[in-house]
Amino acid sequence: MASARNRRSDAESVIWPQVLLVVAVVALTLIGFVIIYSASQVTILSEAATNYYADTEAGQYLRDTISYSDYIAQQNPSAKLISQFIYSLAGILIAVAIWFMLPRSGWKGAIVKGYWGVCVALLVITFLFGTAALGAQRWIVIGPLSLQPSEFAKIAIVLMAANLMDDLNEGDEFNSVMIRAALYVVAPTLFLLFTQSDLGTTIIIFVGVYAVLWFGGAPGKLMLAIAGVAVLAVIAIVLFGSGYRQDRFVVYNPWNDGEGGRGNGYQTIHSFYAFAEGGLFGVGLGNSSEKYDYLPEAETDFVFSIIGEEFGMLGAFVVIALFCCILFAGMRIASAAATPNERIVAGSVTIMLVFQAFLNMGCVIGLVPTTGKPLPFVSAGGSSLIASLMMVGIIMAVARNADNTTVYDRRRANLRVVRAVDDDSNGSRNAPRGGRADSRTRAPQGARRRQTRSSSRR
């Protein structure tokens, strides 16, 4: 009876974080639909007017063939909302496939390595044939679809880092793991940084890998050393890299941008205006004034500003609370994971996802320089939405495996058996007759693997 009660309470402890996670993600996605429709319809009509009056052959052709009012009437203000809805369906299907179909062995099998290989190949294709937009070459355009491979590569890099951390804990040689880390983690991250000039995604990847070290039990001194090196590296990149990164530090005094607030501080200033206009309760859905071409990227990078303007400080706090729910649910699922590797995977993916959200909100309210990273589940953008839902699927897959285990199974999985290995003479003298070890003294499989590796290194 006691065992049955333990199994039942253990399963319940994993079910309710899953429910909380799904509810928070659905709520954020629905909020994104509402805000994207509110902000993007103005953008769509503005872009149509710009195209109509453009001093180009296409603009002249429009003016010769159709009146302005008829051309504007043909535009679909819901186009970006429909696109976001389609991307959300695709992301949900992928997340559900990961949730129910990924085998437990998939975390360290060919699936993760294959996914990593595809993502790296897409990064190379982006470097060679990608499309430049907003000053960076980060997109692959295939017909009507625009794909940003870095959104998917960050997941692959963190999954590989989790596997390497688990290999290290299982007894692999430190030097061997470091060589593989340089190949599978460091190399693609640096390639992404220098070919796409994407410091924001690089920082997000670093936070995910740092979480891998934390959940993997890395020593505190090593963690501090890595953090110090990372801070120095970011400072060096900002000081000696592209000049636009230095210009973004005007966020701490945007009115002093050398152009009276109309230069590099323009976007931050109008973000402040949006929050100031919203006050406590907001100006109401659809009543934002900053979305009328005052605040650039209103439905993508600065969508949180429109939330603050239309729904006020209370609406902004609801969004923050929902991301805190995701963090809390992800941590509970990680703590109940069936294996140490799954605990590392769930914890690091959760940290990376929530960190990106707070990085976006920090940029919008002027706490950190603008990085151009979208707000997960809320900002318009197919690649970001699908990648965010994929991470939710990964967390839920870990929770599914935890449902099939008891607290005693997880204790056994986390158990590390350390045993001295006698030399050959002692081993042969102490072994039972017949040459087989007594089943009562047989070490677990992980310990036998470490024993073999230790013997081979002697």
For each residue, the residues with C-beta under 8 A, 3 or more apart:
1: 4 5
2: 5 6
3: 6 7 406
4: 1 7 8
5: 1 2 8 9
6: 2 3 9 10 406 407 408
7: 3 4 10 11 406
8: 4 5 11 12
9: 5 6 12 13
10: 6 7 13 14 336 405 406 407
11: 7 8 14 15 403
12: 8 9 15 16
13: 9 10 16 17 332 336
14: 10 11 17 18 332 333 336 399 402 403
15: 11 12 18 19 403
16: 12 13 19 20
17: 13 14 20 21 328 329 330 332 333 336 399
18: 14 15 21 22 329 333 396 399
19: 15 16 22 23
20: 16 17 23 24 325 328 329
21: 17 18 24 25 325 326 329 330 333 392 395 396
22: 18 19 25 26 392 396
23: 19 20 26 27 325
24: 20 21 27 28 322 323 325 326 329
25: 21 22 28 29 326 377 389 392
26: 22 23 29 30
27: 23 24 30 31 322
28: 24 25 31 32 319 322 323 376 377 378
29: 25 26 32 33 88 377 378 385
30: 26 27 33 34
31: 27 28 34 35 307 318 319 378
32: 28 29 35 36 84 303 375 377 378 379 380 385
33: 29 30 36 37 81 84 85
34: 30 31 37 38 285
35: 31 32 38 39 299 303 306 307 310 378
36: 32 33 39 40 80 81 84 299 303 380
37: 33 34 40 41 77 78 80 81
38: 34 35 41 285 286 288 291 306 310
39: 35 36 42 43 288 291 298 299 303 306
40: 36 37 43 44 77 79 80 81 298 299 380
41: 37 38 44 45 77 78
42: 39 45 46 291 292 293 298
43: 39 40 46 47 80 291 293 298 299
44: 40 41 47 48 75 76 77 79 80
45: 41 42 48 49 72 75 77
46: 42 43 49 50 293
47: 43 44 50 51
48: 44 45 51 52 71 72 75
49: 45 46 52 53 68 72
50: 46 47 53 54
51: 47 48 54 58 59 62
52: 48 49 59 62 63 68 71 72
53: 49 50 59 63
54: 50 51 58 59
55: 59
56: 59 60
57: 60 61
58: 51 54 61 62
59: 51 52 53 54 55 56 62 63
60: 56 57 63 64
61: 57 58 64 65
62: 51 52 58 59 65 66 71
63: 52 53 59 60 66 68
64: 60 61
65: 61 62
66: 62 63 70 71
67: 70 71
68: 49 52 63 71 72
69: 72 73
70: 66 67 73 74
71: 48 52 62 66 67 68 74 75
72: 45 48 49 52 68 69 75
73: 69 70
74: 70 71
75: 44 45 48 71 72 79
76: 44 79 82
77: 37 40 41 44 45
78: 37 41 81 82
79: 40 44 75 76 82 83
80: 36 37 40 43 44 83 84 299 380
81: 33 36 37 40 78 84 85
82: 76 78 79 85 86
83: 79 80 86 87 380 382
84: 32 33 36 80 81 87 88 380 382 385
85: 33 81 82 88 89
86: 82 83 89 90 382
87: 83 84 90 91 381 382 385 386
88: 29 84 85 91 92 385 389
89: 85 86 92 93
90: 86 87 93 94 382 386
91: 87 88 94 95 385 386 387 388 389 390
92: 88 89 95 96 389
93: 89 90 96 97
94: 90 91 97 98 386 389 390 393
95: 91 92 98 99 389 390 392 393 396
96: 92 93 99 100 393
97: 93 94 100 101 102 393
98: 94 95 101 102 390 393 394 396 397
99: 95 96 102 393 396 397 400
100: 96 97 397 400
101: 97 98
102: 97 98 99 106 107 111 397
103: 106 109
104: 107 338 339 342 401
105: 108 109
106: 102 103 109 111 112
107: 102 104 112 159 162 163 341 342 345
108: 105 112 163 166 341
109: 103 105 106 112 113
110: 113 114
111: 102 106 114 115
112: 106 107 108 109 115 116 156 159 160 163
113: 109 110 116 117 160
114: 110 111 117 118
115: 111 112 118 119 155 156 159
116: 112 113 119 120 156 157 159 160 184
117: 113 114 120 121
118: 114 115 121 122 156
119: 115 116 122 123 149 152 153 155 156 157 188
120: 116 117 123 124 153 156 188 191
121: 117 118 124 125
122: 118 119 125 126 140 147 149 152 153
123: 119 120 126 127 149 150 153 188 191 192 195 196
124: 120 121 127 128 191
125: 121 122 128 129 130 140 149
126: 122 123 129 130 137 138 139 140 149 150 195 196
127: 123 124 130 137 191 195 196
128: 124 125
129: 125 126 140
130: 125 126 127 137 138 139 140
131: 137 139 140 141 146
132: 135 136 137 139
133: 136 138 139
134: 372
135: 132 244
136: 132 133 196 197 198
137: 126 127 130 131 132 195 196
138: 126 130 133 148 149 150 196 198
139: 126 130 131 132 133 146 147 148
140: 122 125 126 129 130 131 146 147 148 149
141: 131 145 146 147
142: 145 146 147
143:
144:
145: 141 142 382
146: 131 139 140 141 142 382 383
147: 122 139 140 141 142 382 383
148: 138 139 140 151 381 383 384
149: 119 122 123 125 126 138 140 152 153 383
150: 123 126 138 153 154 192 196 198 201
151: 148 154 201 383 384 386 387
152: 119 122 149 155 156 383 386 387 390
153: 119 120 122 123 149 150 156 157 188 192
154: 150 151 157 158 201 204 205 208 352 387
155: 115 119 152 158 159 349 387 390 391 394
156: 112 115 116 118 119 120 152 153 159 160 188
157: 116 119 153 154 160 161 184 185 188 189 205 208 209
158: 154 155 161 162 205 208 209 211 212 348 349 352
159: 107 112 115 116 155 156 162 163 345 394
160: 112 113 116 156 157 163 164 184 185
161: 157 158 164 165 181 184 185 208 209 212 348
162: 107 158 159 165 166 212 216 341 344 345 348
163: 107 108 112 159 160 166 167 341
164: 160 161 167 168 177 180 181 184 185
165: 161 162 168 169 212 213 215 216 218 344
166: 108 162 163 169 170 216 340 341 344
167: 163 164 170 172 177 180
168: 164 165 172 174 177 216
169: 165 166 216 217 340 416
170: 166 167 446 449 450
171: 446 449 450 453 454
172: 167 168 176 177 453
173: 176 177 453 457
174: 168 177 178
175: 178 179
176: 172 173 179 180
177: 164 167 168 172 173 174 180 181
178: 174 175 181 182
179: 175 176 182 183
180: 164 167 176 177 183 184
181: 161 164 177 178 184 185 186
182: 178 179 185 186 187
183: 179 180 186 187
184: 116 157 160 161 164 180 181 187 188
185: 157 160 161 164 181 182 188 189 209
186: 181 182 183 189 190
187: 182 183 184 190 191
188: 119 120 123 153 156 157 184 185 191 192
189: 157 185 186 192 193 202 205 206
190: 186 187 193 194
191: 120 123 124 127 187 188 194 195
192: 123 150 153 188 189 195 196 198 201 202 205
193: 189 190 196 197 198 199 202 237
194: 190 191 197
195: 123 126 127 137 191 192
196: 123 126 127 136 137 138 150 192 193 201
197: 136 193 194 242
198: 136 138 150 192 193 201 202
199: 193 202 203 234 237 245 371
200: 203 204 359 371 372 373
201: 150 151 154 192 196 198 204 205 373
202: 189 192 193 198 199 205 206
203: 199 200 206 207 234 359 371
204: 154 200 201 207 208 352 355 356 359 373
205: 154 157 158 189 192 201 202 208 209 352
206: 189 202 203 209 210 230
207: 203 204 210 211 351 352 355
208: 154 157 158 161 204 205 211 212 348 349 351 352 355
209: 157 158 161 185 205 206 212 213 348
210: 206 207 213 214 223 226 227 230
211: 158 207 208 214 215 347 348 351 352
212: 158 161 162 165 208 209 215 216 344 348
213: 165 209 210 216 218 222 223 226
214: 210 211 218 223 347
215: 165 211 212 334 343 344 347 348
216: 162 165 166 168 169 212 213 340 344
217: 169
218: 165 213 214 222 223
219: 222 223
220: 223 224
221: 224 225
222: 213 218 219 225 226
223: 210 213 214 218 219 220 226 227
224: 220 221 227 228
225: 221 222 228 229
226: 210 213 222 223 229 230
227: 210 223 224 230 231
228: 224 225 231 232
229: 225 226 232 233
230: 206 210 226 227 233 234
231: 227 228 234 235
232: 228 229 235 236
233: 229 230 236 237
234: 199 203 230 231 237 238
235: 231 232 238 239
236: 232 233 239 240 241
237: 193 199 233 234 240 241 245
238: 234 235 241 245 246 249
239: 235 236 246
240: 236 237
241: 236 237 238 245
242: 197 245
243: 246 247
244: 135 247 248
245: 199 237 238 241 242 248 369
246: 238 239 243 249
247: 243 244 250 257 264
248: 244 245 251 264 369 370
249: 238 246 252 369
250: 247 253 254 256 257 263 264 265 268
251: 248 254 265 268 363 366 368 369 370
252: 249 366
253: 250 256 265
254: 250 251 257 261 264 265 266 268 269 272 366
255: 260 261 265 269
256: 250 253 265
257: 247 250 254 260 261 262 263 264 265 266
258: 263
259: 262 263 264
260: 255 257 263
261: 254 255 257 265 266 269
262: 257 259 266
263: 250 257 258 259 260 266
264: 247 248 250 254 257 259
265: 250 251 253 254 255 256 257 261 268 269
266: 254 257 261 262 263 269 270 296
267: 270 271 295 296 297 302 370
268: 250 251 254 265 271 272 366 370
269: 254 255 261 265 266 272 273
270: 266 267 273 274 290 294 295 305
271: 267 268 274 275 290 295 302 305 364 365 366
272: 254 268 269 275 276 366
273: 269 270 276 277 290 294 295
274: 270 271 277 278 288 290 295 302 305 306 308 309
275: 271 272 278 305 308 309 313 316 365
276: 272 273 279
277: 273 274 283 288 289 290 309
278: 274 275 281 282 283 308 309 310 311 312 313 315 316
279: 276 282 283 312 313
280: 312 313 314
281: 278 311 312 313 314
282: 278 279 308 309 310 311 312 314 315
283: 277 278 279 287 288 289 309 310 312
284: 287 310
285: 34 38 310 311
286: 38 310
287: 283 284 310
288: 38 39 274 277 283 291 292 298 306 309 310
289: 277 283 292 294 309
290: 270 271 273 274 277 294 295 298 305 306 309
291: 38 39 42 43 288 294 295 298 299 306
292: 42 288 289
293: 42 43 46
294: 270 273 289 290 291
295: 267 270 271 273 274 290 291 298 302 305 306
296: 266 267 302
297: 267 300 301 302
298: 39 40 42 43 288 290 291 295 302 303 305 306
299: 35 36 39 40 43 80 291 303 306 379 380
300: 297 303 374 379 380 381
301: 297 360 363 364 370 372 373 374 375 379
302: 267 271 274 295 296 297 298 305 306 364
303: 32 35 36 39 298 299 300 306 307 374 375 378 379 380
304: 307 308 316 319 360 361 364 365 375 378
305: 270 271 274 275 290 295 298 302 308 309 364
306: 35 38 39 274 288 290 291 295 298 299 302 303 309 310
307: 31 35 303 304 310 311 315 316 319 378
308: 274 275 278 282 304 305 311 312 313 315 316
309: 274 275 277 278 282 283 288 289 290 305 306 312
310: 35 38 278 282 283 284 285 286 287 288 306 307 315
311: 278 281 282 285 307 308 314 315 316 318
312: 278 279 280 281 282 283 308 309 315 316
313: 275 278 279 280 281 308 316 317
314: 280 281 282 311 317 318
315: 278 282 307 308 310 311 312 318 319
316: 275 278 304 307 308 311 312 313 319 320
317: 313 314 320 321
318: 31 311 314 315 321 322
319: 28 31 304 307 315 316 322 323 361 378
320: 316 317 323 324 361
321: 317 318 324 325
322: 24 27 28 318 319 325 326
323: 24 28 319 320 326 327 354 357 358
324: 320 321 327 328 354
325: 20 21 23 24 321 322 328 329
326: 21 24 25 322 323 329 330 350 353 354
327: 323 324 330 331 350 351 354
328: 17 20 324 325 331 332
329: 17 18 20 21 24 325 326 332 333 395
330: 17 21 326 327 333 334 346 347 349 350 351 353 354 395
331: 327 328 334 335 347 350
332: 13 14 17 328 329 335 336
333: 14 17 18 21 329 330 336 337 346 350 395 396 398 399 402
334: 215 330 331 337 342 343 346 347 350 398
335: 331 332 343
336: 10 13 14 17 332 333 399 402 410
337: 333 334 340 342 343 345 346 398 401 402 410
338: 104 342 398 401 402 404 405 409 410 413
339: 104 342 343 401 413
340: 166 169 216 337 343 344 413 414
341: 107 108 162 163 166 344 345
342: 104 107 334 337 338 339 345 346 398 401 402
343: 215 334 335 337 339 340 346 347 398
344: 162 165 166 212 215 216 340 341 347 348
345: 107 159 162 337 341 342 348 349 394 398
346: 330 333 334 337 342 343 349 350 394 395 398 399
347: 211 214 215 330 331 334 343 344 350 351
348: 158 161 162 208 209 211 212 215 344 345 351 352
349: 155 158 208 330 345 346 352 353 391 394 395
350: 326 327 330 331 333 334 346 347 353 354 391 395
351: 207 208 211 327 330 347 348 354 355
352: 154 158 204 205 207 208 211 348 349 355 356 391
353: 326 330 349 350 356 357 376 388 391 392
354: 323 324 326 327 330 350 351 357 358
355: 204 207 208 351 352 358 359
356: 204 352 353 359 360 373 376
357: 323 353 354 360 361 375 376
358: 323 354 355 361 362
359: 200 203 204 355 356 362 363 368 371 373
360: 301 304 356 357 363 364 371 373 374 375 376 379
361: 304 319 320 357 358 364 365 375
362: 358 359 365 367 368
363: 251 301 359 360 366 367 368 369 370 371 373
364: 271 301 302 304 305 360 361
365: 271 275 304 361 362
366: 251 252 254 268 271 272 363
367: 362 363
368: 251 359 362 363 371
369: 245 248 249 251 363
370: 248 251 267 268 301 363
371: 199 200 203 359 360 363 368
372: 134 200 301
373: 200 201 204 301 356 359 360 363
374: 300 301 303 360 378 379 380 381 384
375: 32 301 303 304 357 360 361 378 379
376: 28 353 356 357 360 379 384 385 388
377: 25 28 29 32 385 388 389
378: 28 29 31 32 35 303 304 307 319 374 375
379: 32 299 300 301 303 360 374 375 376 384
380: 32 36 40 80 83 84 299 300 303 374
381: 87 148 300 374 384 385
382: 83 84 86 87 90 145 146 147 385 386
383: 146 147 148 149 151 152 386 387
384: 148 151 374 376 379 381 387 388
385: 29 32 84 87 88 91 376 377 381 382 388 389
386: 87 90 91 94 151 152 382 383 389 390
387: 91 151 152 154 155 383 384 390 391
388: 91 353 376 377 384 385 391 392
389: 25 88 91 92 94 95 377 385 386 392 393
390: 91 94 95 98 152 155 386 387 393 394
391: 155 349 350 352 353 387 388 394 395
392: 21 22 25 95 353 388 389 395 396
393: 94 95 96 97 98 99 389 390 396 397
394: 98 155 159 345 346 349 390 391 397 398
395: 21 329 330 333 346 349 350 391 392 398 399
396: 18 21 22 95 98 99 333 392 393 399 400
397: 98 99 100 102 393 394 400 401
398: 333 334 337 338 342 343 345 346 394 395 401 402
399: 14 17 18 333 336 346 395 396 402 403
400: 99 100 396 397 403 404
401: 104 337 338 339 342 397 398 404 405
402: 14 333 336 337 338 342 398 399 405 410
403: 11 14 15 399 400
404: 338 400 401
405: 10 338 401 402 409 410 413
406: 3 6 7 10 409 410
407: 6 10 410 411
408: 6 411 412
409: 338 405 406 412 413
410: 336 337 338 402 405 406 407 413 414
411: 407 408 414 415
412: 408 409 415
413: 338 339 340 405 409 410
414: 340 410 411
415: 411 412 444
416: 169 446
417: 443 444 446 447
418: 447
419: 443 447 451
420:
421: 427 451 454 455
422: 426 427 430
423: 426 427
424: 427 428
425: 428 429
426: 422 423 429 430
427: 421 422 423 424 430 431
428: 424 425 431
429: 425 426
430: 422 426 427
431: 427 428 435 436 437
432: 436 437 438
433:
434:
435: 431
436: 431 432
437: 431 432 441 442
438: 432 441 442
439: 442
440:
441: 437 438
442: 437 438 439 448
443: 417 419 447 448 451
444: 415 417 447 448
445: 448 449
446: 170 171 416 417 449 450
447: 417 418 419 443 444 450 451
448: 442 443 444 445 451 452
449: 170 171 445 446 452 453
450: 170 171 446 447 453 454
451: 419 421 443 447 448 454 455
452: 448 449 455 456
453: 171 172 173 449 450 456 457
454: 171 421 450 451 457 458
455: 421 451 452 458
456: 452 453
457: 173 453 454
458: 454 455
